[in-house]
Amino acid sequence: MKYEFASLMKDFEGYAIGKMLRYLSDPEIISFAGGLPSDELFPVDLIQKAVEKSIREDSARVLQYSPIPGEKDLIQAVIDYLKTDNISIGPENILITTSGQHGLDLVGRAFLDPQDLIVCDLPTFGGALAAFELEDAKYIAKDIEDDGSDIAGLDKEIETSIKRGQTPKFIYVVPDFQNPSGITMSLKKRYTLLEMAKKYEIPIVEDSPYRELRYRGEQIPSIYSLDNNNGNVIGLYTFSKILCPGIRVGFNIGPPDVIKKFAFIKGANILNTPKLNQDICRTFLTEHNLKAHFQKATTYYDAKLHFFLDAMEENFPADMGVKWTKPEGGLFLWITTPEEINTLDLFYMAIEEKIAFVPGEVCYPEGFRRYNTMRINFSYPTKEQILEGVKRLKTVIQKYKSQKLKT
Ligand SMILES: Cc1ncc(COP(=O)(O)O)c(C=O)c1O
Protein backbone atom coordinates (compact mmCIF):
# COMPACT_ATOMS: atom_id res chain seq x y z
CA MET A 1 0.00 0.00 0.00
CA LYS A 2 1.34 3.44 -0.85
CA TYR A 3 0.15 5.85 1.80
CA GLU A 4 -0.26 9.40 0.61
CA PHE A 5 0.54 11.69 3.55
CA ALA A 6 -1.07 15.11 3.84
CA SER A 7 1.09 17.66 2.04
CA LEU A 8 2.03 19.43 5.26
CA MET A 9 3.07 16.10 6.83
CA LYS A 10 5.30 14.94 3.98
CA ASP A 11 8.40 16.72 5.27
CA PHE A 12 7.36 16.83 8.91
CA GLU A 13 9.85 15.01 11.11
CA GLY A 14 8.42 15.79 14.51
CA TYR A 15 10.06 17.37 17.49
CA ALA A 16 13.70 17.80 16.47
CA ILE A 17 15.03 17.23 19.98
CA GLY A 18 13.18 13.91 20.04
CA LYS A 19 15.19 12.88 16.99
CA MET A 20 18.46 13.77 18.73
CA LEU A 21 17.56 11.71 21.78
CA ARG A 22 17.54 8.57 19.63
CA TYR A 23 21.32 8.74 19.53
CA LEU A 24 21.57 8.46 23.28
CA SER A 25 20.81 4.81 23.91
CA ASP A 26 24.50 4.09 24.75
CA PRO A 27 24.62 4.09 28.59
CA GLU A 28 28.18 5.44 28.51
CA ILE A 29 27.02 8.70 26.98
CA ILE A 30 26.77 11.57 29.43
CA SER A 31 23.74 13.50 28.30
CA PHE A 32 23.23 17.22 28.72
CA ALA A 33 20.57 16.91 26.02
CA GLY A 34 17.31 16.02 27.75
CA GLY A 35 14.92 18.33 29.52
CA LEU A 36 14.26 15.98 32.35
CA PRO A 37 13.51 17.12 35.86
CA SER A 38 15.36 15.05 38.45
CA ASP A 39 13.53 11.86 39.47
CA GLU A 40 15.05 12.29 42.93
CA LEU A 41 12.48 15.05 43.46
CA PHE A 42 9.34 13.11 42.56
CA PRO A 43 7.14 12.80 45.67
CA VAL A 44 6.62 9.09 45.11
CA ASP A 45 4.89 8.35 48.46
CA LEU A 46 2.40 11.13 47.96
CA ILE A 47 1.64 9.95 44.43
CA GLN A 48 1.25 6.34 45.55
CA LYS A 49 -1.17 7.32 48.33
CA ALA A 50 -3.16 9.57 45.99
CA VAL A 51 -3.51 6.78 43.44
CA GLU A 52 -4.57 4.20 46.05
CA LYS A 53 -7.10 6.57 47.60
CA SER A 54 -8.64 7.51 44.25
CA ILE A 55 -9.04 3.91 43.14
CA ARG A 56 -10.29 2.77 46.55
CA GLU A 57 -12.82 5.53 47.06
CA ASP A 58 -13.88 6.58 43.58
CA SER A 59 -13.00 3.81 41.13
CA ALA A 60 -16.17 4.17 39.06
CA ARG A 61 -15.40 7.81 38.28
CA VAL A 62 -11.64 7.40 38.12
CA LEU A 63 -11.87 4.69 35.48
CA GLN A 64 -14.65 6.41 33.56
CA TYR A 65 -14.52 9.21 30.93
CA SER A 66 -14.21 12.55 32.70
CA PRO A 67 -15.27 16.14 31.93
CA ILE A 68 -13.42 17.79 29.02
CA PRO A 69 -12.52 21.03 30.89
CA GLY A 70 -11.07 19.06 33.80
CA GLU A 71 -12.11 17.91 37.28
CA LYS A 72 -13.82 20.61 39.32
CA ASP A 73 -11.72 20.01 42.42
CA LEU A 74 -8.45 20.28 40.48
CA ILE A 75 -9.68 23.47 38.81
CA GLN A 76 -10.45 24.93 42.24
CA ALA A 77 -7.05 23.85 43.54
CA VAL A 78 -5.38 25.57 40.56
CA ILE A 79 -7.39 28.76 41.20
CA ASP A 80 -6.17 28.79 44.82
CA TYR A 81 -2.62 27.97 43.79
CA LEU A 82 -2.51 30.81 41.24
CA LYS A 83 -3.74 33.27 43.88
CA THR A 84 -0.38 32.80 45.59
CA ASP A 85 1.17 34.17 42.37
CA ASN A 86 -1.19 37.18 42.24
CA ILE A 87 -3.42 35.70 39.58
CA SER A 88 -7.11 35.98 40.36
CA ILE A 89 -9.32 33.96 38.04
CA GLY A 90 -12.44 31.79 38.01
CA PRO A 91 -13.22 28.34 36.56
CA GLU A 92 -14.29 29.97 33.28
CA ASN A 93 -10.66 31.00 32.80
CA ILE A 94 -9.13 27.50 33.04
CA LEU A 95 -8.86 24.39 30.95
CA ILE A 96 -7.00 21.38 32.31
CA THR A 97 -4.71 20.08 29.57
CA THR A 98 -2.85 16.83 29.08
CA SER A 99 0.46 18.64 29.68
CA GLY A 100 2.21 21.72 28.36
CA GLN A 101 2.73 20.30 24.89
CA HIS A 102 -1.02 19.74 24.61
CA GLY A 103 -1.56 23.33 25.78
CA LEU A 104 0.65 24.53 22.92
CA ASP A 105 -1.15 22.30 20.43
CA LEU A 106 -4.47 23.87 21.45
CA VAL A 107 -3.05 27.36 20.92
CA GLY A 108 -1.80 26.46 17.45
CA ARG A 109 -5.05 24.83 16.41
CA ALA A 110 -7.20 27.61 17.81
CA PHE A 111 -5.45 30.55 16.17
CA LEU A 112 -3.37 29.56 13.19
CA ASP A 113 -4.28 29.34 9.55
CA PRO A 114 -1.51 28.18 7.18
CA GLN A 115 1.24 30.81 6.78
CA ASP A 116 0.00 32.85 9.74
CA LEU A 117 2.62 34.79 11.65
CA ILE A 118 3.79 34.19 15.23
CA VAL A 119 6.11 36.59 17.07
CA CYS A 120 8.85 34.89 19.11
CA ASP A 121 12.38 35.06 20.44
CA LEU A 122 15.48 33.53 18.89
CA PRO A 123 16.07 30.93 20.18
CA THR A 124 12.75 29.62 21.40
CA PHE A 125 11.26 26.36 22.71
CA GLY A 126 11.64 23.64 20.05
CA GLY A 127 8.46 21.86 21.16
CA ALA A 128 6.46 25.04 20.48
CA LEU A 129 8.02 25.26 17.02
CA ALA A 130 7.02 21.64 16.39
CA ALA A 131 3.43 22.25 17.54
CA PHE A 132 3.11 25.36 15.40
CA GLU A 133 4.72 23.67 12.40
CA LEU A 134 1.68 21.39 12.37
CA GLU A 135 -0.29 24.52 11.45
CA ASP A 136 2.28 25.71 8.87
CA ALA A 137 3.21 28.82 10.89
CA LYS A 138 5.65 31.55 9.87
CA TYR A 139 7.57 33.86 12.21
CA ILE A 140 8.62 37.35 13.11
CA ALA A 141 11.59 36.73 15.38
CA LYS A 142 14.53 38.58 16.94
CA ASP A 143 17.55 37.52 18.98
CA ILE A 144 16.74 37.38 22.67
CA GLU A 145 18.70 39.83 24.83
CA ASP A 146 20.13 39.35 28.34
CA ASP A 147 16.90 40.75 29.83
CA GLY A 148 14.47 39.02 27.48
CA SER A 149 12.81 39.74 24.13
CA ASP A 150 14.17 42.45 21.83
CA ILE A 151 10.89 44.31 22.03
CA ALA A 152 11.99 47.37 20.07
CA GLY A 153 13.21 45.15 17.22
CA LEU A 154 10.04 43.05 17.23
CA ASP A 155 7.85 46.16 17.37
CA LYS A 156 9.41 47.52 14.16
CA GLU A 157 8.88 44.25 12.29
CA ILE A 158 5.32 43.86 13.52
CA GLU A 159 4.54 47.39 12.36
CA THR A 160 6.00 46.67 8.93
CA SER A 161 4.08 43.43 8.67
CA ILE A 162 0.80 45.10 9.62
CA LYS A 163 1.43 47.81 7.02
CA ARG A 164 1.87 45.02 4.48
CA GLY A 165 -1.49 43.63 5.54
CA GLN A 166 -0.54 40.77 7.87
CA THR A 167 -1.07 41.02 11.62
CA PRO A 168 0.65 38.27 13.64
CA LYS A 169 -1.74 35.98 15.53
CA PHE A 170 0.11 35.94 18.86
CA ILE A 171 3.39 36.61 20.62
CA TYR A 172 4.93 33.46 22.12
CA VAL A 173 7.31 33.91 25.07
CA VAL A 174 8.77 31.89 27.94
CA PRO A 175 9.59 34.79 30.30
CA ASP A 176 10.94 32.77 33.24
CA PHE A 177 14.22 30.90 32.67
CA GLN A 178 13.43 30.35 29.04
CA ASN A 179 13.85 26.96 27.48
CA PRO A 180 16.41 26.88 25.84
CA SER A 181 18.46 29.94 26.87
CA GLY A 182 17.74 30.15 30.61
CA ILE A 183 17.17 33.90 30.16
CA THR A 184 14.52 35.71 32.25
CA MET A 185 12.56 38.70 30.98
CA SER A 186 12.93 41.82 33.16
CA LEU A 187 9.90 43.45 34.78
CA LYS A 188 10.34 46.51 32.57
CA LYS A 189 10.23 44.38 29.44
CA ARG A 190 7.16 42.50 30.67
CA TYR A 191 5.33 45.82 30.96
CA THR A 192 6.62 46.97 27.58
CA LEU A 193 5.65 43.70 25.90
CA LEU A 194 2.16 43.96 27.34
CA GLU A 195 1.84 47.56 26.12
CA MET A 196 2.98 46.48 22.65
CA ALA A 197 0.48 43.62 22.64
CA LYS A 198 -2.33 46.02 23.52
CA LYS A 199 -1.18 48.60 20.96
CA TYR A 200 -1.37 46.09 18.11
CA GLU A 201 -4.12 43.93 19.65
CA ILE A 202 -1.98 40.81 19.42
CA PRO A 203 -2.37 38.45 22.40
CA ILE A 204 0.63 37.19 24.36
CA VAL A 205 1.02 33.45 24.93
CA GLU A 206 3.05 33.19 28.13
CA ASP A 207 4.49 29.70 28.62
CA SER A 208 5.51 29.16 32.26
CA PRO A 209 6.73 25.64 33.05
CA TYR A 210 9.73 26.80 35.10
CA ARG A 211 8.29 29.70 37.07
CA GLU A 212 8.54 27.98 40.46
CA LEU A 213 12.13 26.95 39.80
CA ARG A 214 13.90 30.17 40.77
CA TYR A 215 17.19 29.62 42.62
CA ARG A 216 18.54 33.15 42.92
CA GLY A 217 17.14 36.70 42.81
CA GLU A 218 13.63 38.08 43.24
CA GLN A 219 10.58 36.54 41.61
CA ILE A 220 9.22 38.78 38.80
CA PRO A 221 5.44 39.06 38.29
CA SER A 222 4.06 37.02 35.41
CA ILE A 223 2.76 38.95 32.41
CA TYR A 224 -0.65 37.38 33.08
CA SER A 225 -0.72 38.94 36.55
CA LEU A 226 0.42 42.32 35.18
CA ASP A 227 -2.54 42.21 32.80
CA ASN A 228 -4.94 41.58 35.71
CA ASN A 229 -6.89 38.94 33.79
CA ASN A 230 -7.88 41.57 31.23
CA GLY A 231 -7.80 39.16 28.33
CA ASN A 232 -4.53 40.16 26.67
CA VAL A 233 -2.57 37.12 27.84
CA ILE A 234 -3.01 33.35 27.62
CA GLY A 235 -1.01 31.47 30.26
CA LEU A 236 0.31 27.94 29.72
CA TYR A 237 1.30 25.82 32.70
CA THR A 238 2.31 22.21 33.29
CA PHE A 239 2.89 19.96 36.29
CA SER A 240 5.77 18.33 34.40
CA LYS A 241 8.64 20.26 35.96
CA ILE A 242 7.16 21.00 39.37
CA LEU A 243 5.71 17.54 40.10
CA CYS A 244 6.61 14.98 37.41
CA PRO A 245 6.23 14.73 33.62
CA GLY A 246 4.94 11.14 33.53
CA ILE A 247 1.39 12.03 34.52
CA ARG A 248 0.96 14.55 31.66
CA VAL A 249 -1.22 17.24 33.27
CA GLY A 250 -1.15 21.00 32.80
CA PHE A 251 -3.53 23.90 32.42
CA ASN A 252 -4.18 26.82 30.09
CA ILE A 253 -5.63 30.04 31.48
CA GLY A 254 -7.15 32.95 29.59
CA PRO A 255 -10.33 34.75 28.57
CA PRO A 256 -13.51 32.60 28.77
CA ASP A 257 -14.21 32.61 25.01
CA VAL A 258 -10.69 31.37 24.30
CA ILE A 259 -10.87 28.72 27.03
CA LYS A 260 -14.21 27.56 25.63
CA LYS A 261 -12.65 27.20 22.17
CA PHE A 262 -9.72 25.25 23.65
CA ALA A 263 -12.25 22.92 25.30
CA PHE A 264 -14.05 22.31 21.99
CA ILE A 265 -10.72 21.43 20.38
CA LYS A 266 -9.68 19.22 23.32
CA GLY A 267 -13.00 17.40 22.99
CA ALA A 268 -12.14 16.68 19.38
CA ASN A 269 -8.51 15.72 19.78
CA ILE A 270 -7.93 13.92 23.07
CA LEU A 271 -11.31 14.22 24.83
CA ASN A 272 -10.33 14.21 28.47
CA THR A 273 -7.33 14.19 30.76
CA PRO A 274 -7.25 11.00 32.90
CA LYS A 275 -8.99 11.67 36.22
CA LEU A 276 -6.46 9.57 38.11
CA ASN A 277 -3.68 11.90 37.01
CA GLN A 278 -5.75 14.95 37.88
CA ASP A 279 -6.35 13.47 41.34
CA ILE A 280 -2.58 13.21 41.81
CA CYS A 281 -2.18 16.89 40.88
CA ARG A 282 -5.04 17.96 43.18
CA THR A 283 -3.49 16.01 46.06
CA PHE A 284 -0.13 17.63 45.29
CA LEU A 285 -1.60 21.13 45.36
CA THR A 286 -3.85 20.72 48.39
CA GLU A 287 -2.24 18.12 50.64
CA HIS A 288 1.48 18.43 50.02
CA ASN A 289 3.74 20.94 51.70
CA LEU A 290 4.40 22.93 48.53
CA LYS A 291 6.73 25.37 50.20
CA ALA A 292 8.98 22.56 51.42
CA HIS A 293 8.71 20.78 48.04
CA PHE A 294 9.85 23.84 46.07
CA GLN A 295 12.51 24.62 48.66
CA LYS A 296 13.94 21.12 48.22
CA ALA A 297 13.78 21.34 44.42
CA THR A 298 15.36 24.78 44.19
CA THR A 299 18.16 23.90 46.61
CA TYR A 300 18.86 20.72 44.64
CA TYR A 301 18.86 22.39 41.21
CA ASP A 302 20.75 25.46 42.41
CA ALA A 303 23.61 23.24 43.57
CA LYS A 304 23.68 21.49 40.18
CA LEU A 305 23.56 24.77 38.27
CA HIS A 306 26.42 26.31 40.19
CA PHE A 307 28.44 23.15 39.95
CA PHE A 308 27.94 23.28 36.19
CA LEU A 309 28.83 26.97 35.94
CA ASP A 310 32.00 26.39 37.97
CA ALA A 311 32.98 23.47 35.70
CA MET A 312 32.45 25.70 32.64
CA GLU A 313 34.57 28.45 34.20
CA GLU A 314 37.36 25.99 34.88
CA ASN A 315 37.38 24.33 31.45
CA PHE A 316 36.63 27.19 29.10
CA PRO A 317 39.07 30.09 29.50
CA ALA A 318 38.01 33.30 27.72
CA ASP A 319 40.43 32.75 24.81
CA MET A 320 38.40 29.71 23.67
CA GLY A 321 35.65 32.09 22.60
CA VAL A 322 32.92 29.98 24.23
CA LYS A 323 30.18 31.90 26.06
CA TRP A 324 27.33 30.72 28.20
CA THR A 325 24.31 32.15 30.00
CA LYS A 326 24.09 32.20 33.80
CA PRO A 327 20.43 31.52 34.55
CA GLU A 328 18.76 32.28 37.88
CA GLY A 329 16.49 29.24 37.59
CA GLY A 330 15.00 26.64 35.27
CA LEU A 331 16.75 23.62 33.84
CA PHE A 332 18.87 24.94 30.96
CA LEU A 333 21.76 27.09 29.99
CA TRP A 334 22.80 28.15 26.54
CA ILE A 335 26.28 27.95 25.06
CA THR A 336 27.48 30.01 22.12
CA THR A 337 30.65 28.77 20.42
CA PRO A 338 32.85 30.58 17.90
CA GLU A 339 31.04 31.01 14.56
CA GLU A 340 33.16 28.43 12.72
CA ILE A 341 31.71 25.64 14.84
CA ASN A 342 28.59 23.98 13.52
CA THR A 343 27.07 22.37 16.60
CA LEU A 344 25.12 19.78 14.61
CA ASP A 345 28.42 18.48 13.17
CA LEU A 346 29.87 18.82 16.66
CA PHE A 347 26.97 16.78 18.05
CA TYR A 348 27.86 13.72 15.93
CA MET A 349 31.50 14.05 16.94
CA ALA A 350 30.45 14.47 20.58
CA ILE A 351 28.46 11.24 20.47
CA GLU A 352 31.72 9.47 19.56
CA GLU A 353 33.28 11.07 22.64
CA LYS A 354 30.25 9.94 24.70
CA ILE A 355 28.90 13.38 25.45
CA ALA A 356 25.61 14.85 24.20
CA PHE A 357 23.84 18.20 24.06
CA VAL A 358 21.07 19.71 21.95
CA PRO A 359 22.42 21.47 18.83
CA GLY A 360 20.94 24.95 19.08
CA GLU A 361 19.60 25.04 15.53
CA VAL A 362 16.52 23.02 16.55
CA CYS A 363 15.48 25.97 18.71
CA TYR A 364 15.19 28.35 15.75
CA PRO A 365 12.34 28.53 13.25
CA GLU A 366 13.19 27.77 9.64
CA GLY A 367 14.81 30.76 7.97
CA PHE A 368 16.27 32.03 11.26
CA ARG A 369 18.72 29.23 12.07
CA ARG A 370 21.99 29.80 13.92
CA TYR A 371 24.56 27.02 13.86
CA ASN A 372 26.99 27.80 16.68
CA THR A 373 24.83 27.35 19.76
CA MET A 374 23.82 24.51 22.04
CA ARG A 375 21.30 23.86 24.80
CA ILE A 376 22.57 22.31 27.97
CA ASN A 377 20.46 20.62 30.61
CA PHE A 378 22.22 20.78 33.96
CA SER A 379 19.48 19.33 36.16
CA TYR A 380 19.58 15.65 35.28
CA PRO A 381 23.25 14.56 35.22
CA THR A 382 24.99 13.77 38.50
CA LYS A 383 27.81 16.03 39.73
CA GLU A 384 30.37 13.45 38.61
CA GLN A 385 28.77 13.37 35.16
CA ILE A 386 28.79 17.16 35.00
CA LEU A 387 32.52 17.29 35.80
CA GLU A 388 33.38 14.57 33.29
CA GLY A 389 30.86 15.80 30.70
CA VAL A 390 32.16 19.39 30.65
CA LYS A 391 35.71 18.04 30.20
CA ARG A 392 34.54 15.88 27.27
CA LEU A 393 32.77 18.89 25.79
CA LYS A 394 36.00 20.85 25.90
CA THR A 395 37.92 17.98 24.28
CA VAL A 396 35.43 17.65 21.47
CA ILE A 397 35.39 21.40 20.75
CA GLN A 398 39.20 21.44 20.65
CA LYS A 399 39.20 18.40 18.37
CA TYR A 400 36.64 20.00 16.05
CA LYS A 401 38.67 23.21 15.87
CA SER A 402 41.93 21.41 15.08
CA GLN A 403 40.25 19.27 12.38
CA LYS A 404 38.65 22.37 10.89
CA LEU A 405 42.02 24.15 10.82
CA LYS A 406 43.51 21.21 8.93
CA THR A 407 40.85 21.35 6.20
C1 LIG B 1 8.77 26.06 27.47
C2 LIG B 1 8.10 24.74 27.52
N1 LIG B 1 6.80 24.66 27.22
C3 LIG B 1 6.15 23.49 27.24
C4 LIG B 1 6.80 22.32 27.57
C5 LIG B 1 6.05 21.02 27.50
O1 LIG B 1 5.77 20.56 28.74
P1 LIG B 1 5.16 19.12 28.99
O2 LIG B 1 6.31 18.24 29.27
O3 LIG B 1 4.27 19.31 30.14
O4 LIG B 1 4.42 18.72 27.76
C6 LIG B 1 8.15 22.36 27.91
C7 LIG B 1 8.87 21.12 28.23
O5 LIG B 1 10.06 21.02 28.25
C8 LIG B 1 8.82 23.60 27.89
O6 LIG B 1 10.11 23.72 28.18
The ligand as a MOL file (V3000), in Angstrom:
LIG
                    3D

  0  0  0     0  0            999 V3000
M  V30 BEGIN CTAB
M  V30 COUNTS 16 16 0 0 0
M  V30 BEGIN ATOM
M  V30 1 C 8.7650 26.0600 27.4710 0
M  V30 2 C 8.0960 24.7430 27.5220 0
M  V30 3 N 6.8000 24.6590 27.2200 0
M  V30 4 C 6.1550 23.4860 27.2410 0
M  V30 5 C 6.7990 22.3180 27.5730 0
M  V30 6 C 6.0540 21.0240 27.5020 0
M  V30 7 O 5.7680 20.5630 28.7410 0
M  V30 8 P 5.1630 19.1170 28.9870 0
M  V30 9 O 6.3070 18.2370 29.2730 0
M  V30 10 O 4.2670 19.3120 30.1380 0
M  V30 11 O 4.4210 18.7160 27.7560 0
M  V30 12 C 8.1550 22.3590 27.9110 0
M  V30 13 C 8.8730 21.1240 28.2330 0
M  V30 14 O 10.0600 21.0150 28.2470 0
M  V30 15 C 8.8220 23.6010 27.8870 0
M  V30 16 O 10.1090 23.7170 28.1760 0
M  V30 END ATOM
M  V30 BEGIN BOND
M  V30 1 1 1 2
M  V30 2 1 2 3
M  V30 3 2 2 15
M  V30 4 2 3 4
M  V30 5 1 4 5
M  V30 6 1 5 6
M  V30 7 2 5 12
M  V30 8 1 6 7
M  V30 9 1 7 8
M  V30 10 2 8 9
M  V30 11 1 8 10
M  V30 12 1 8 11
M  V30 13 1 12 13
M  V30 14 1 12 15
M  V30 15 2 13 14
M  V30 16 1 15 16
M  V30 END BOND
M  V30 END CTAB
M  END
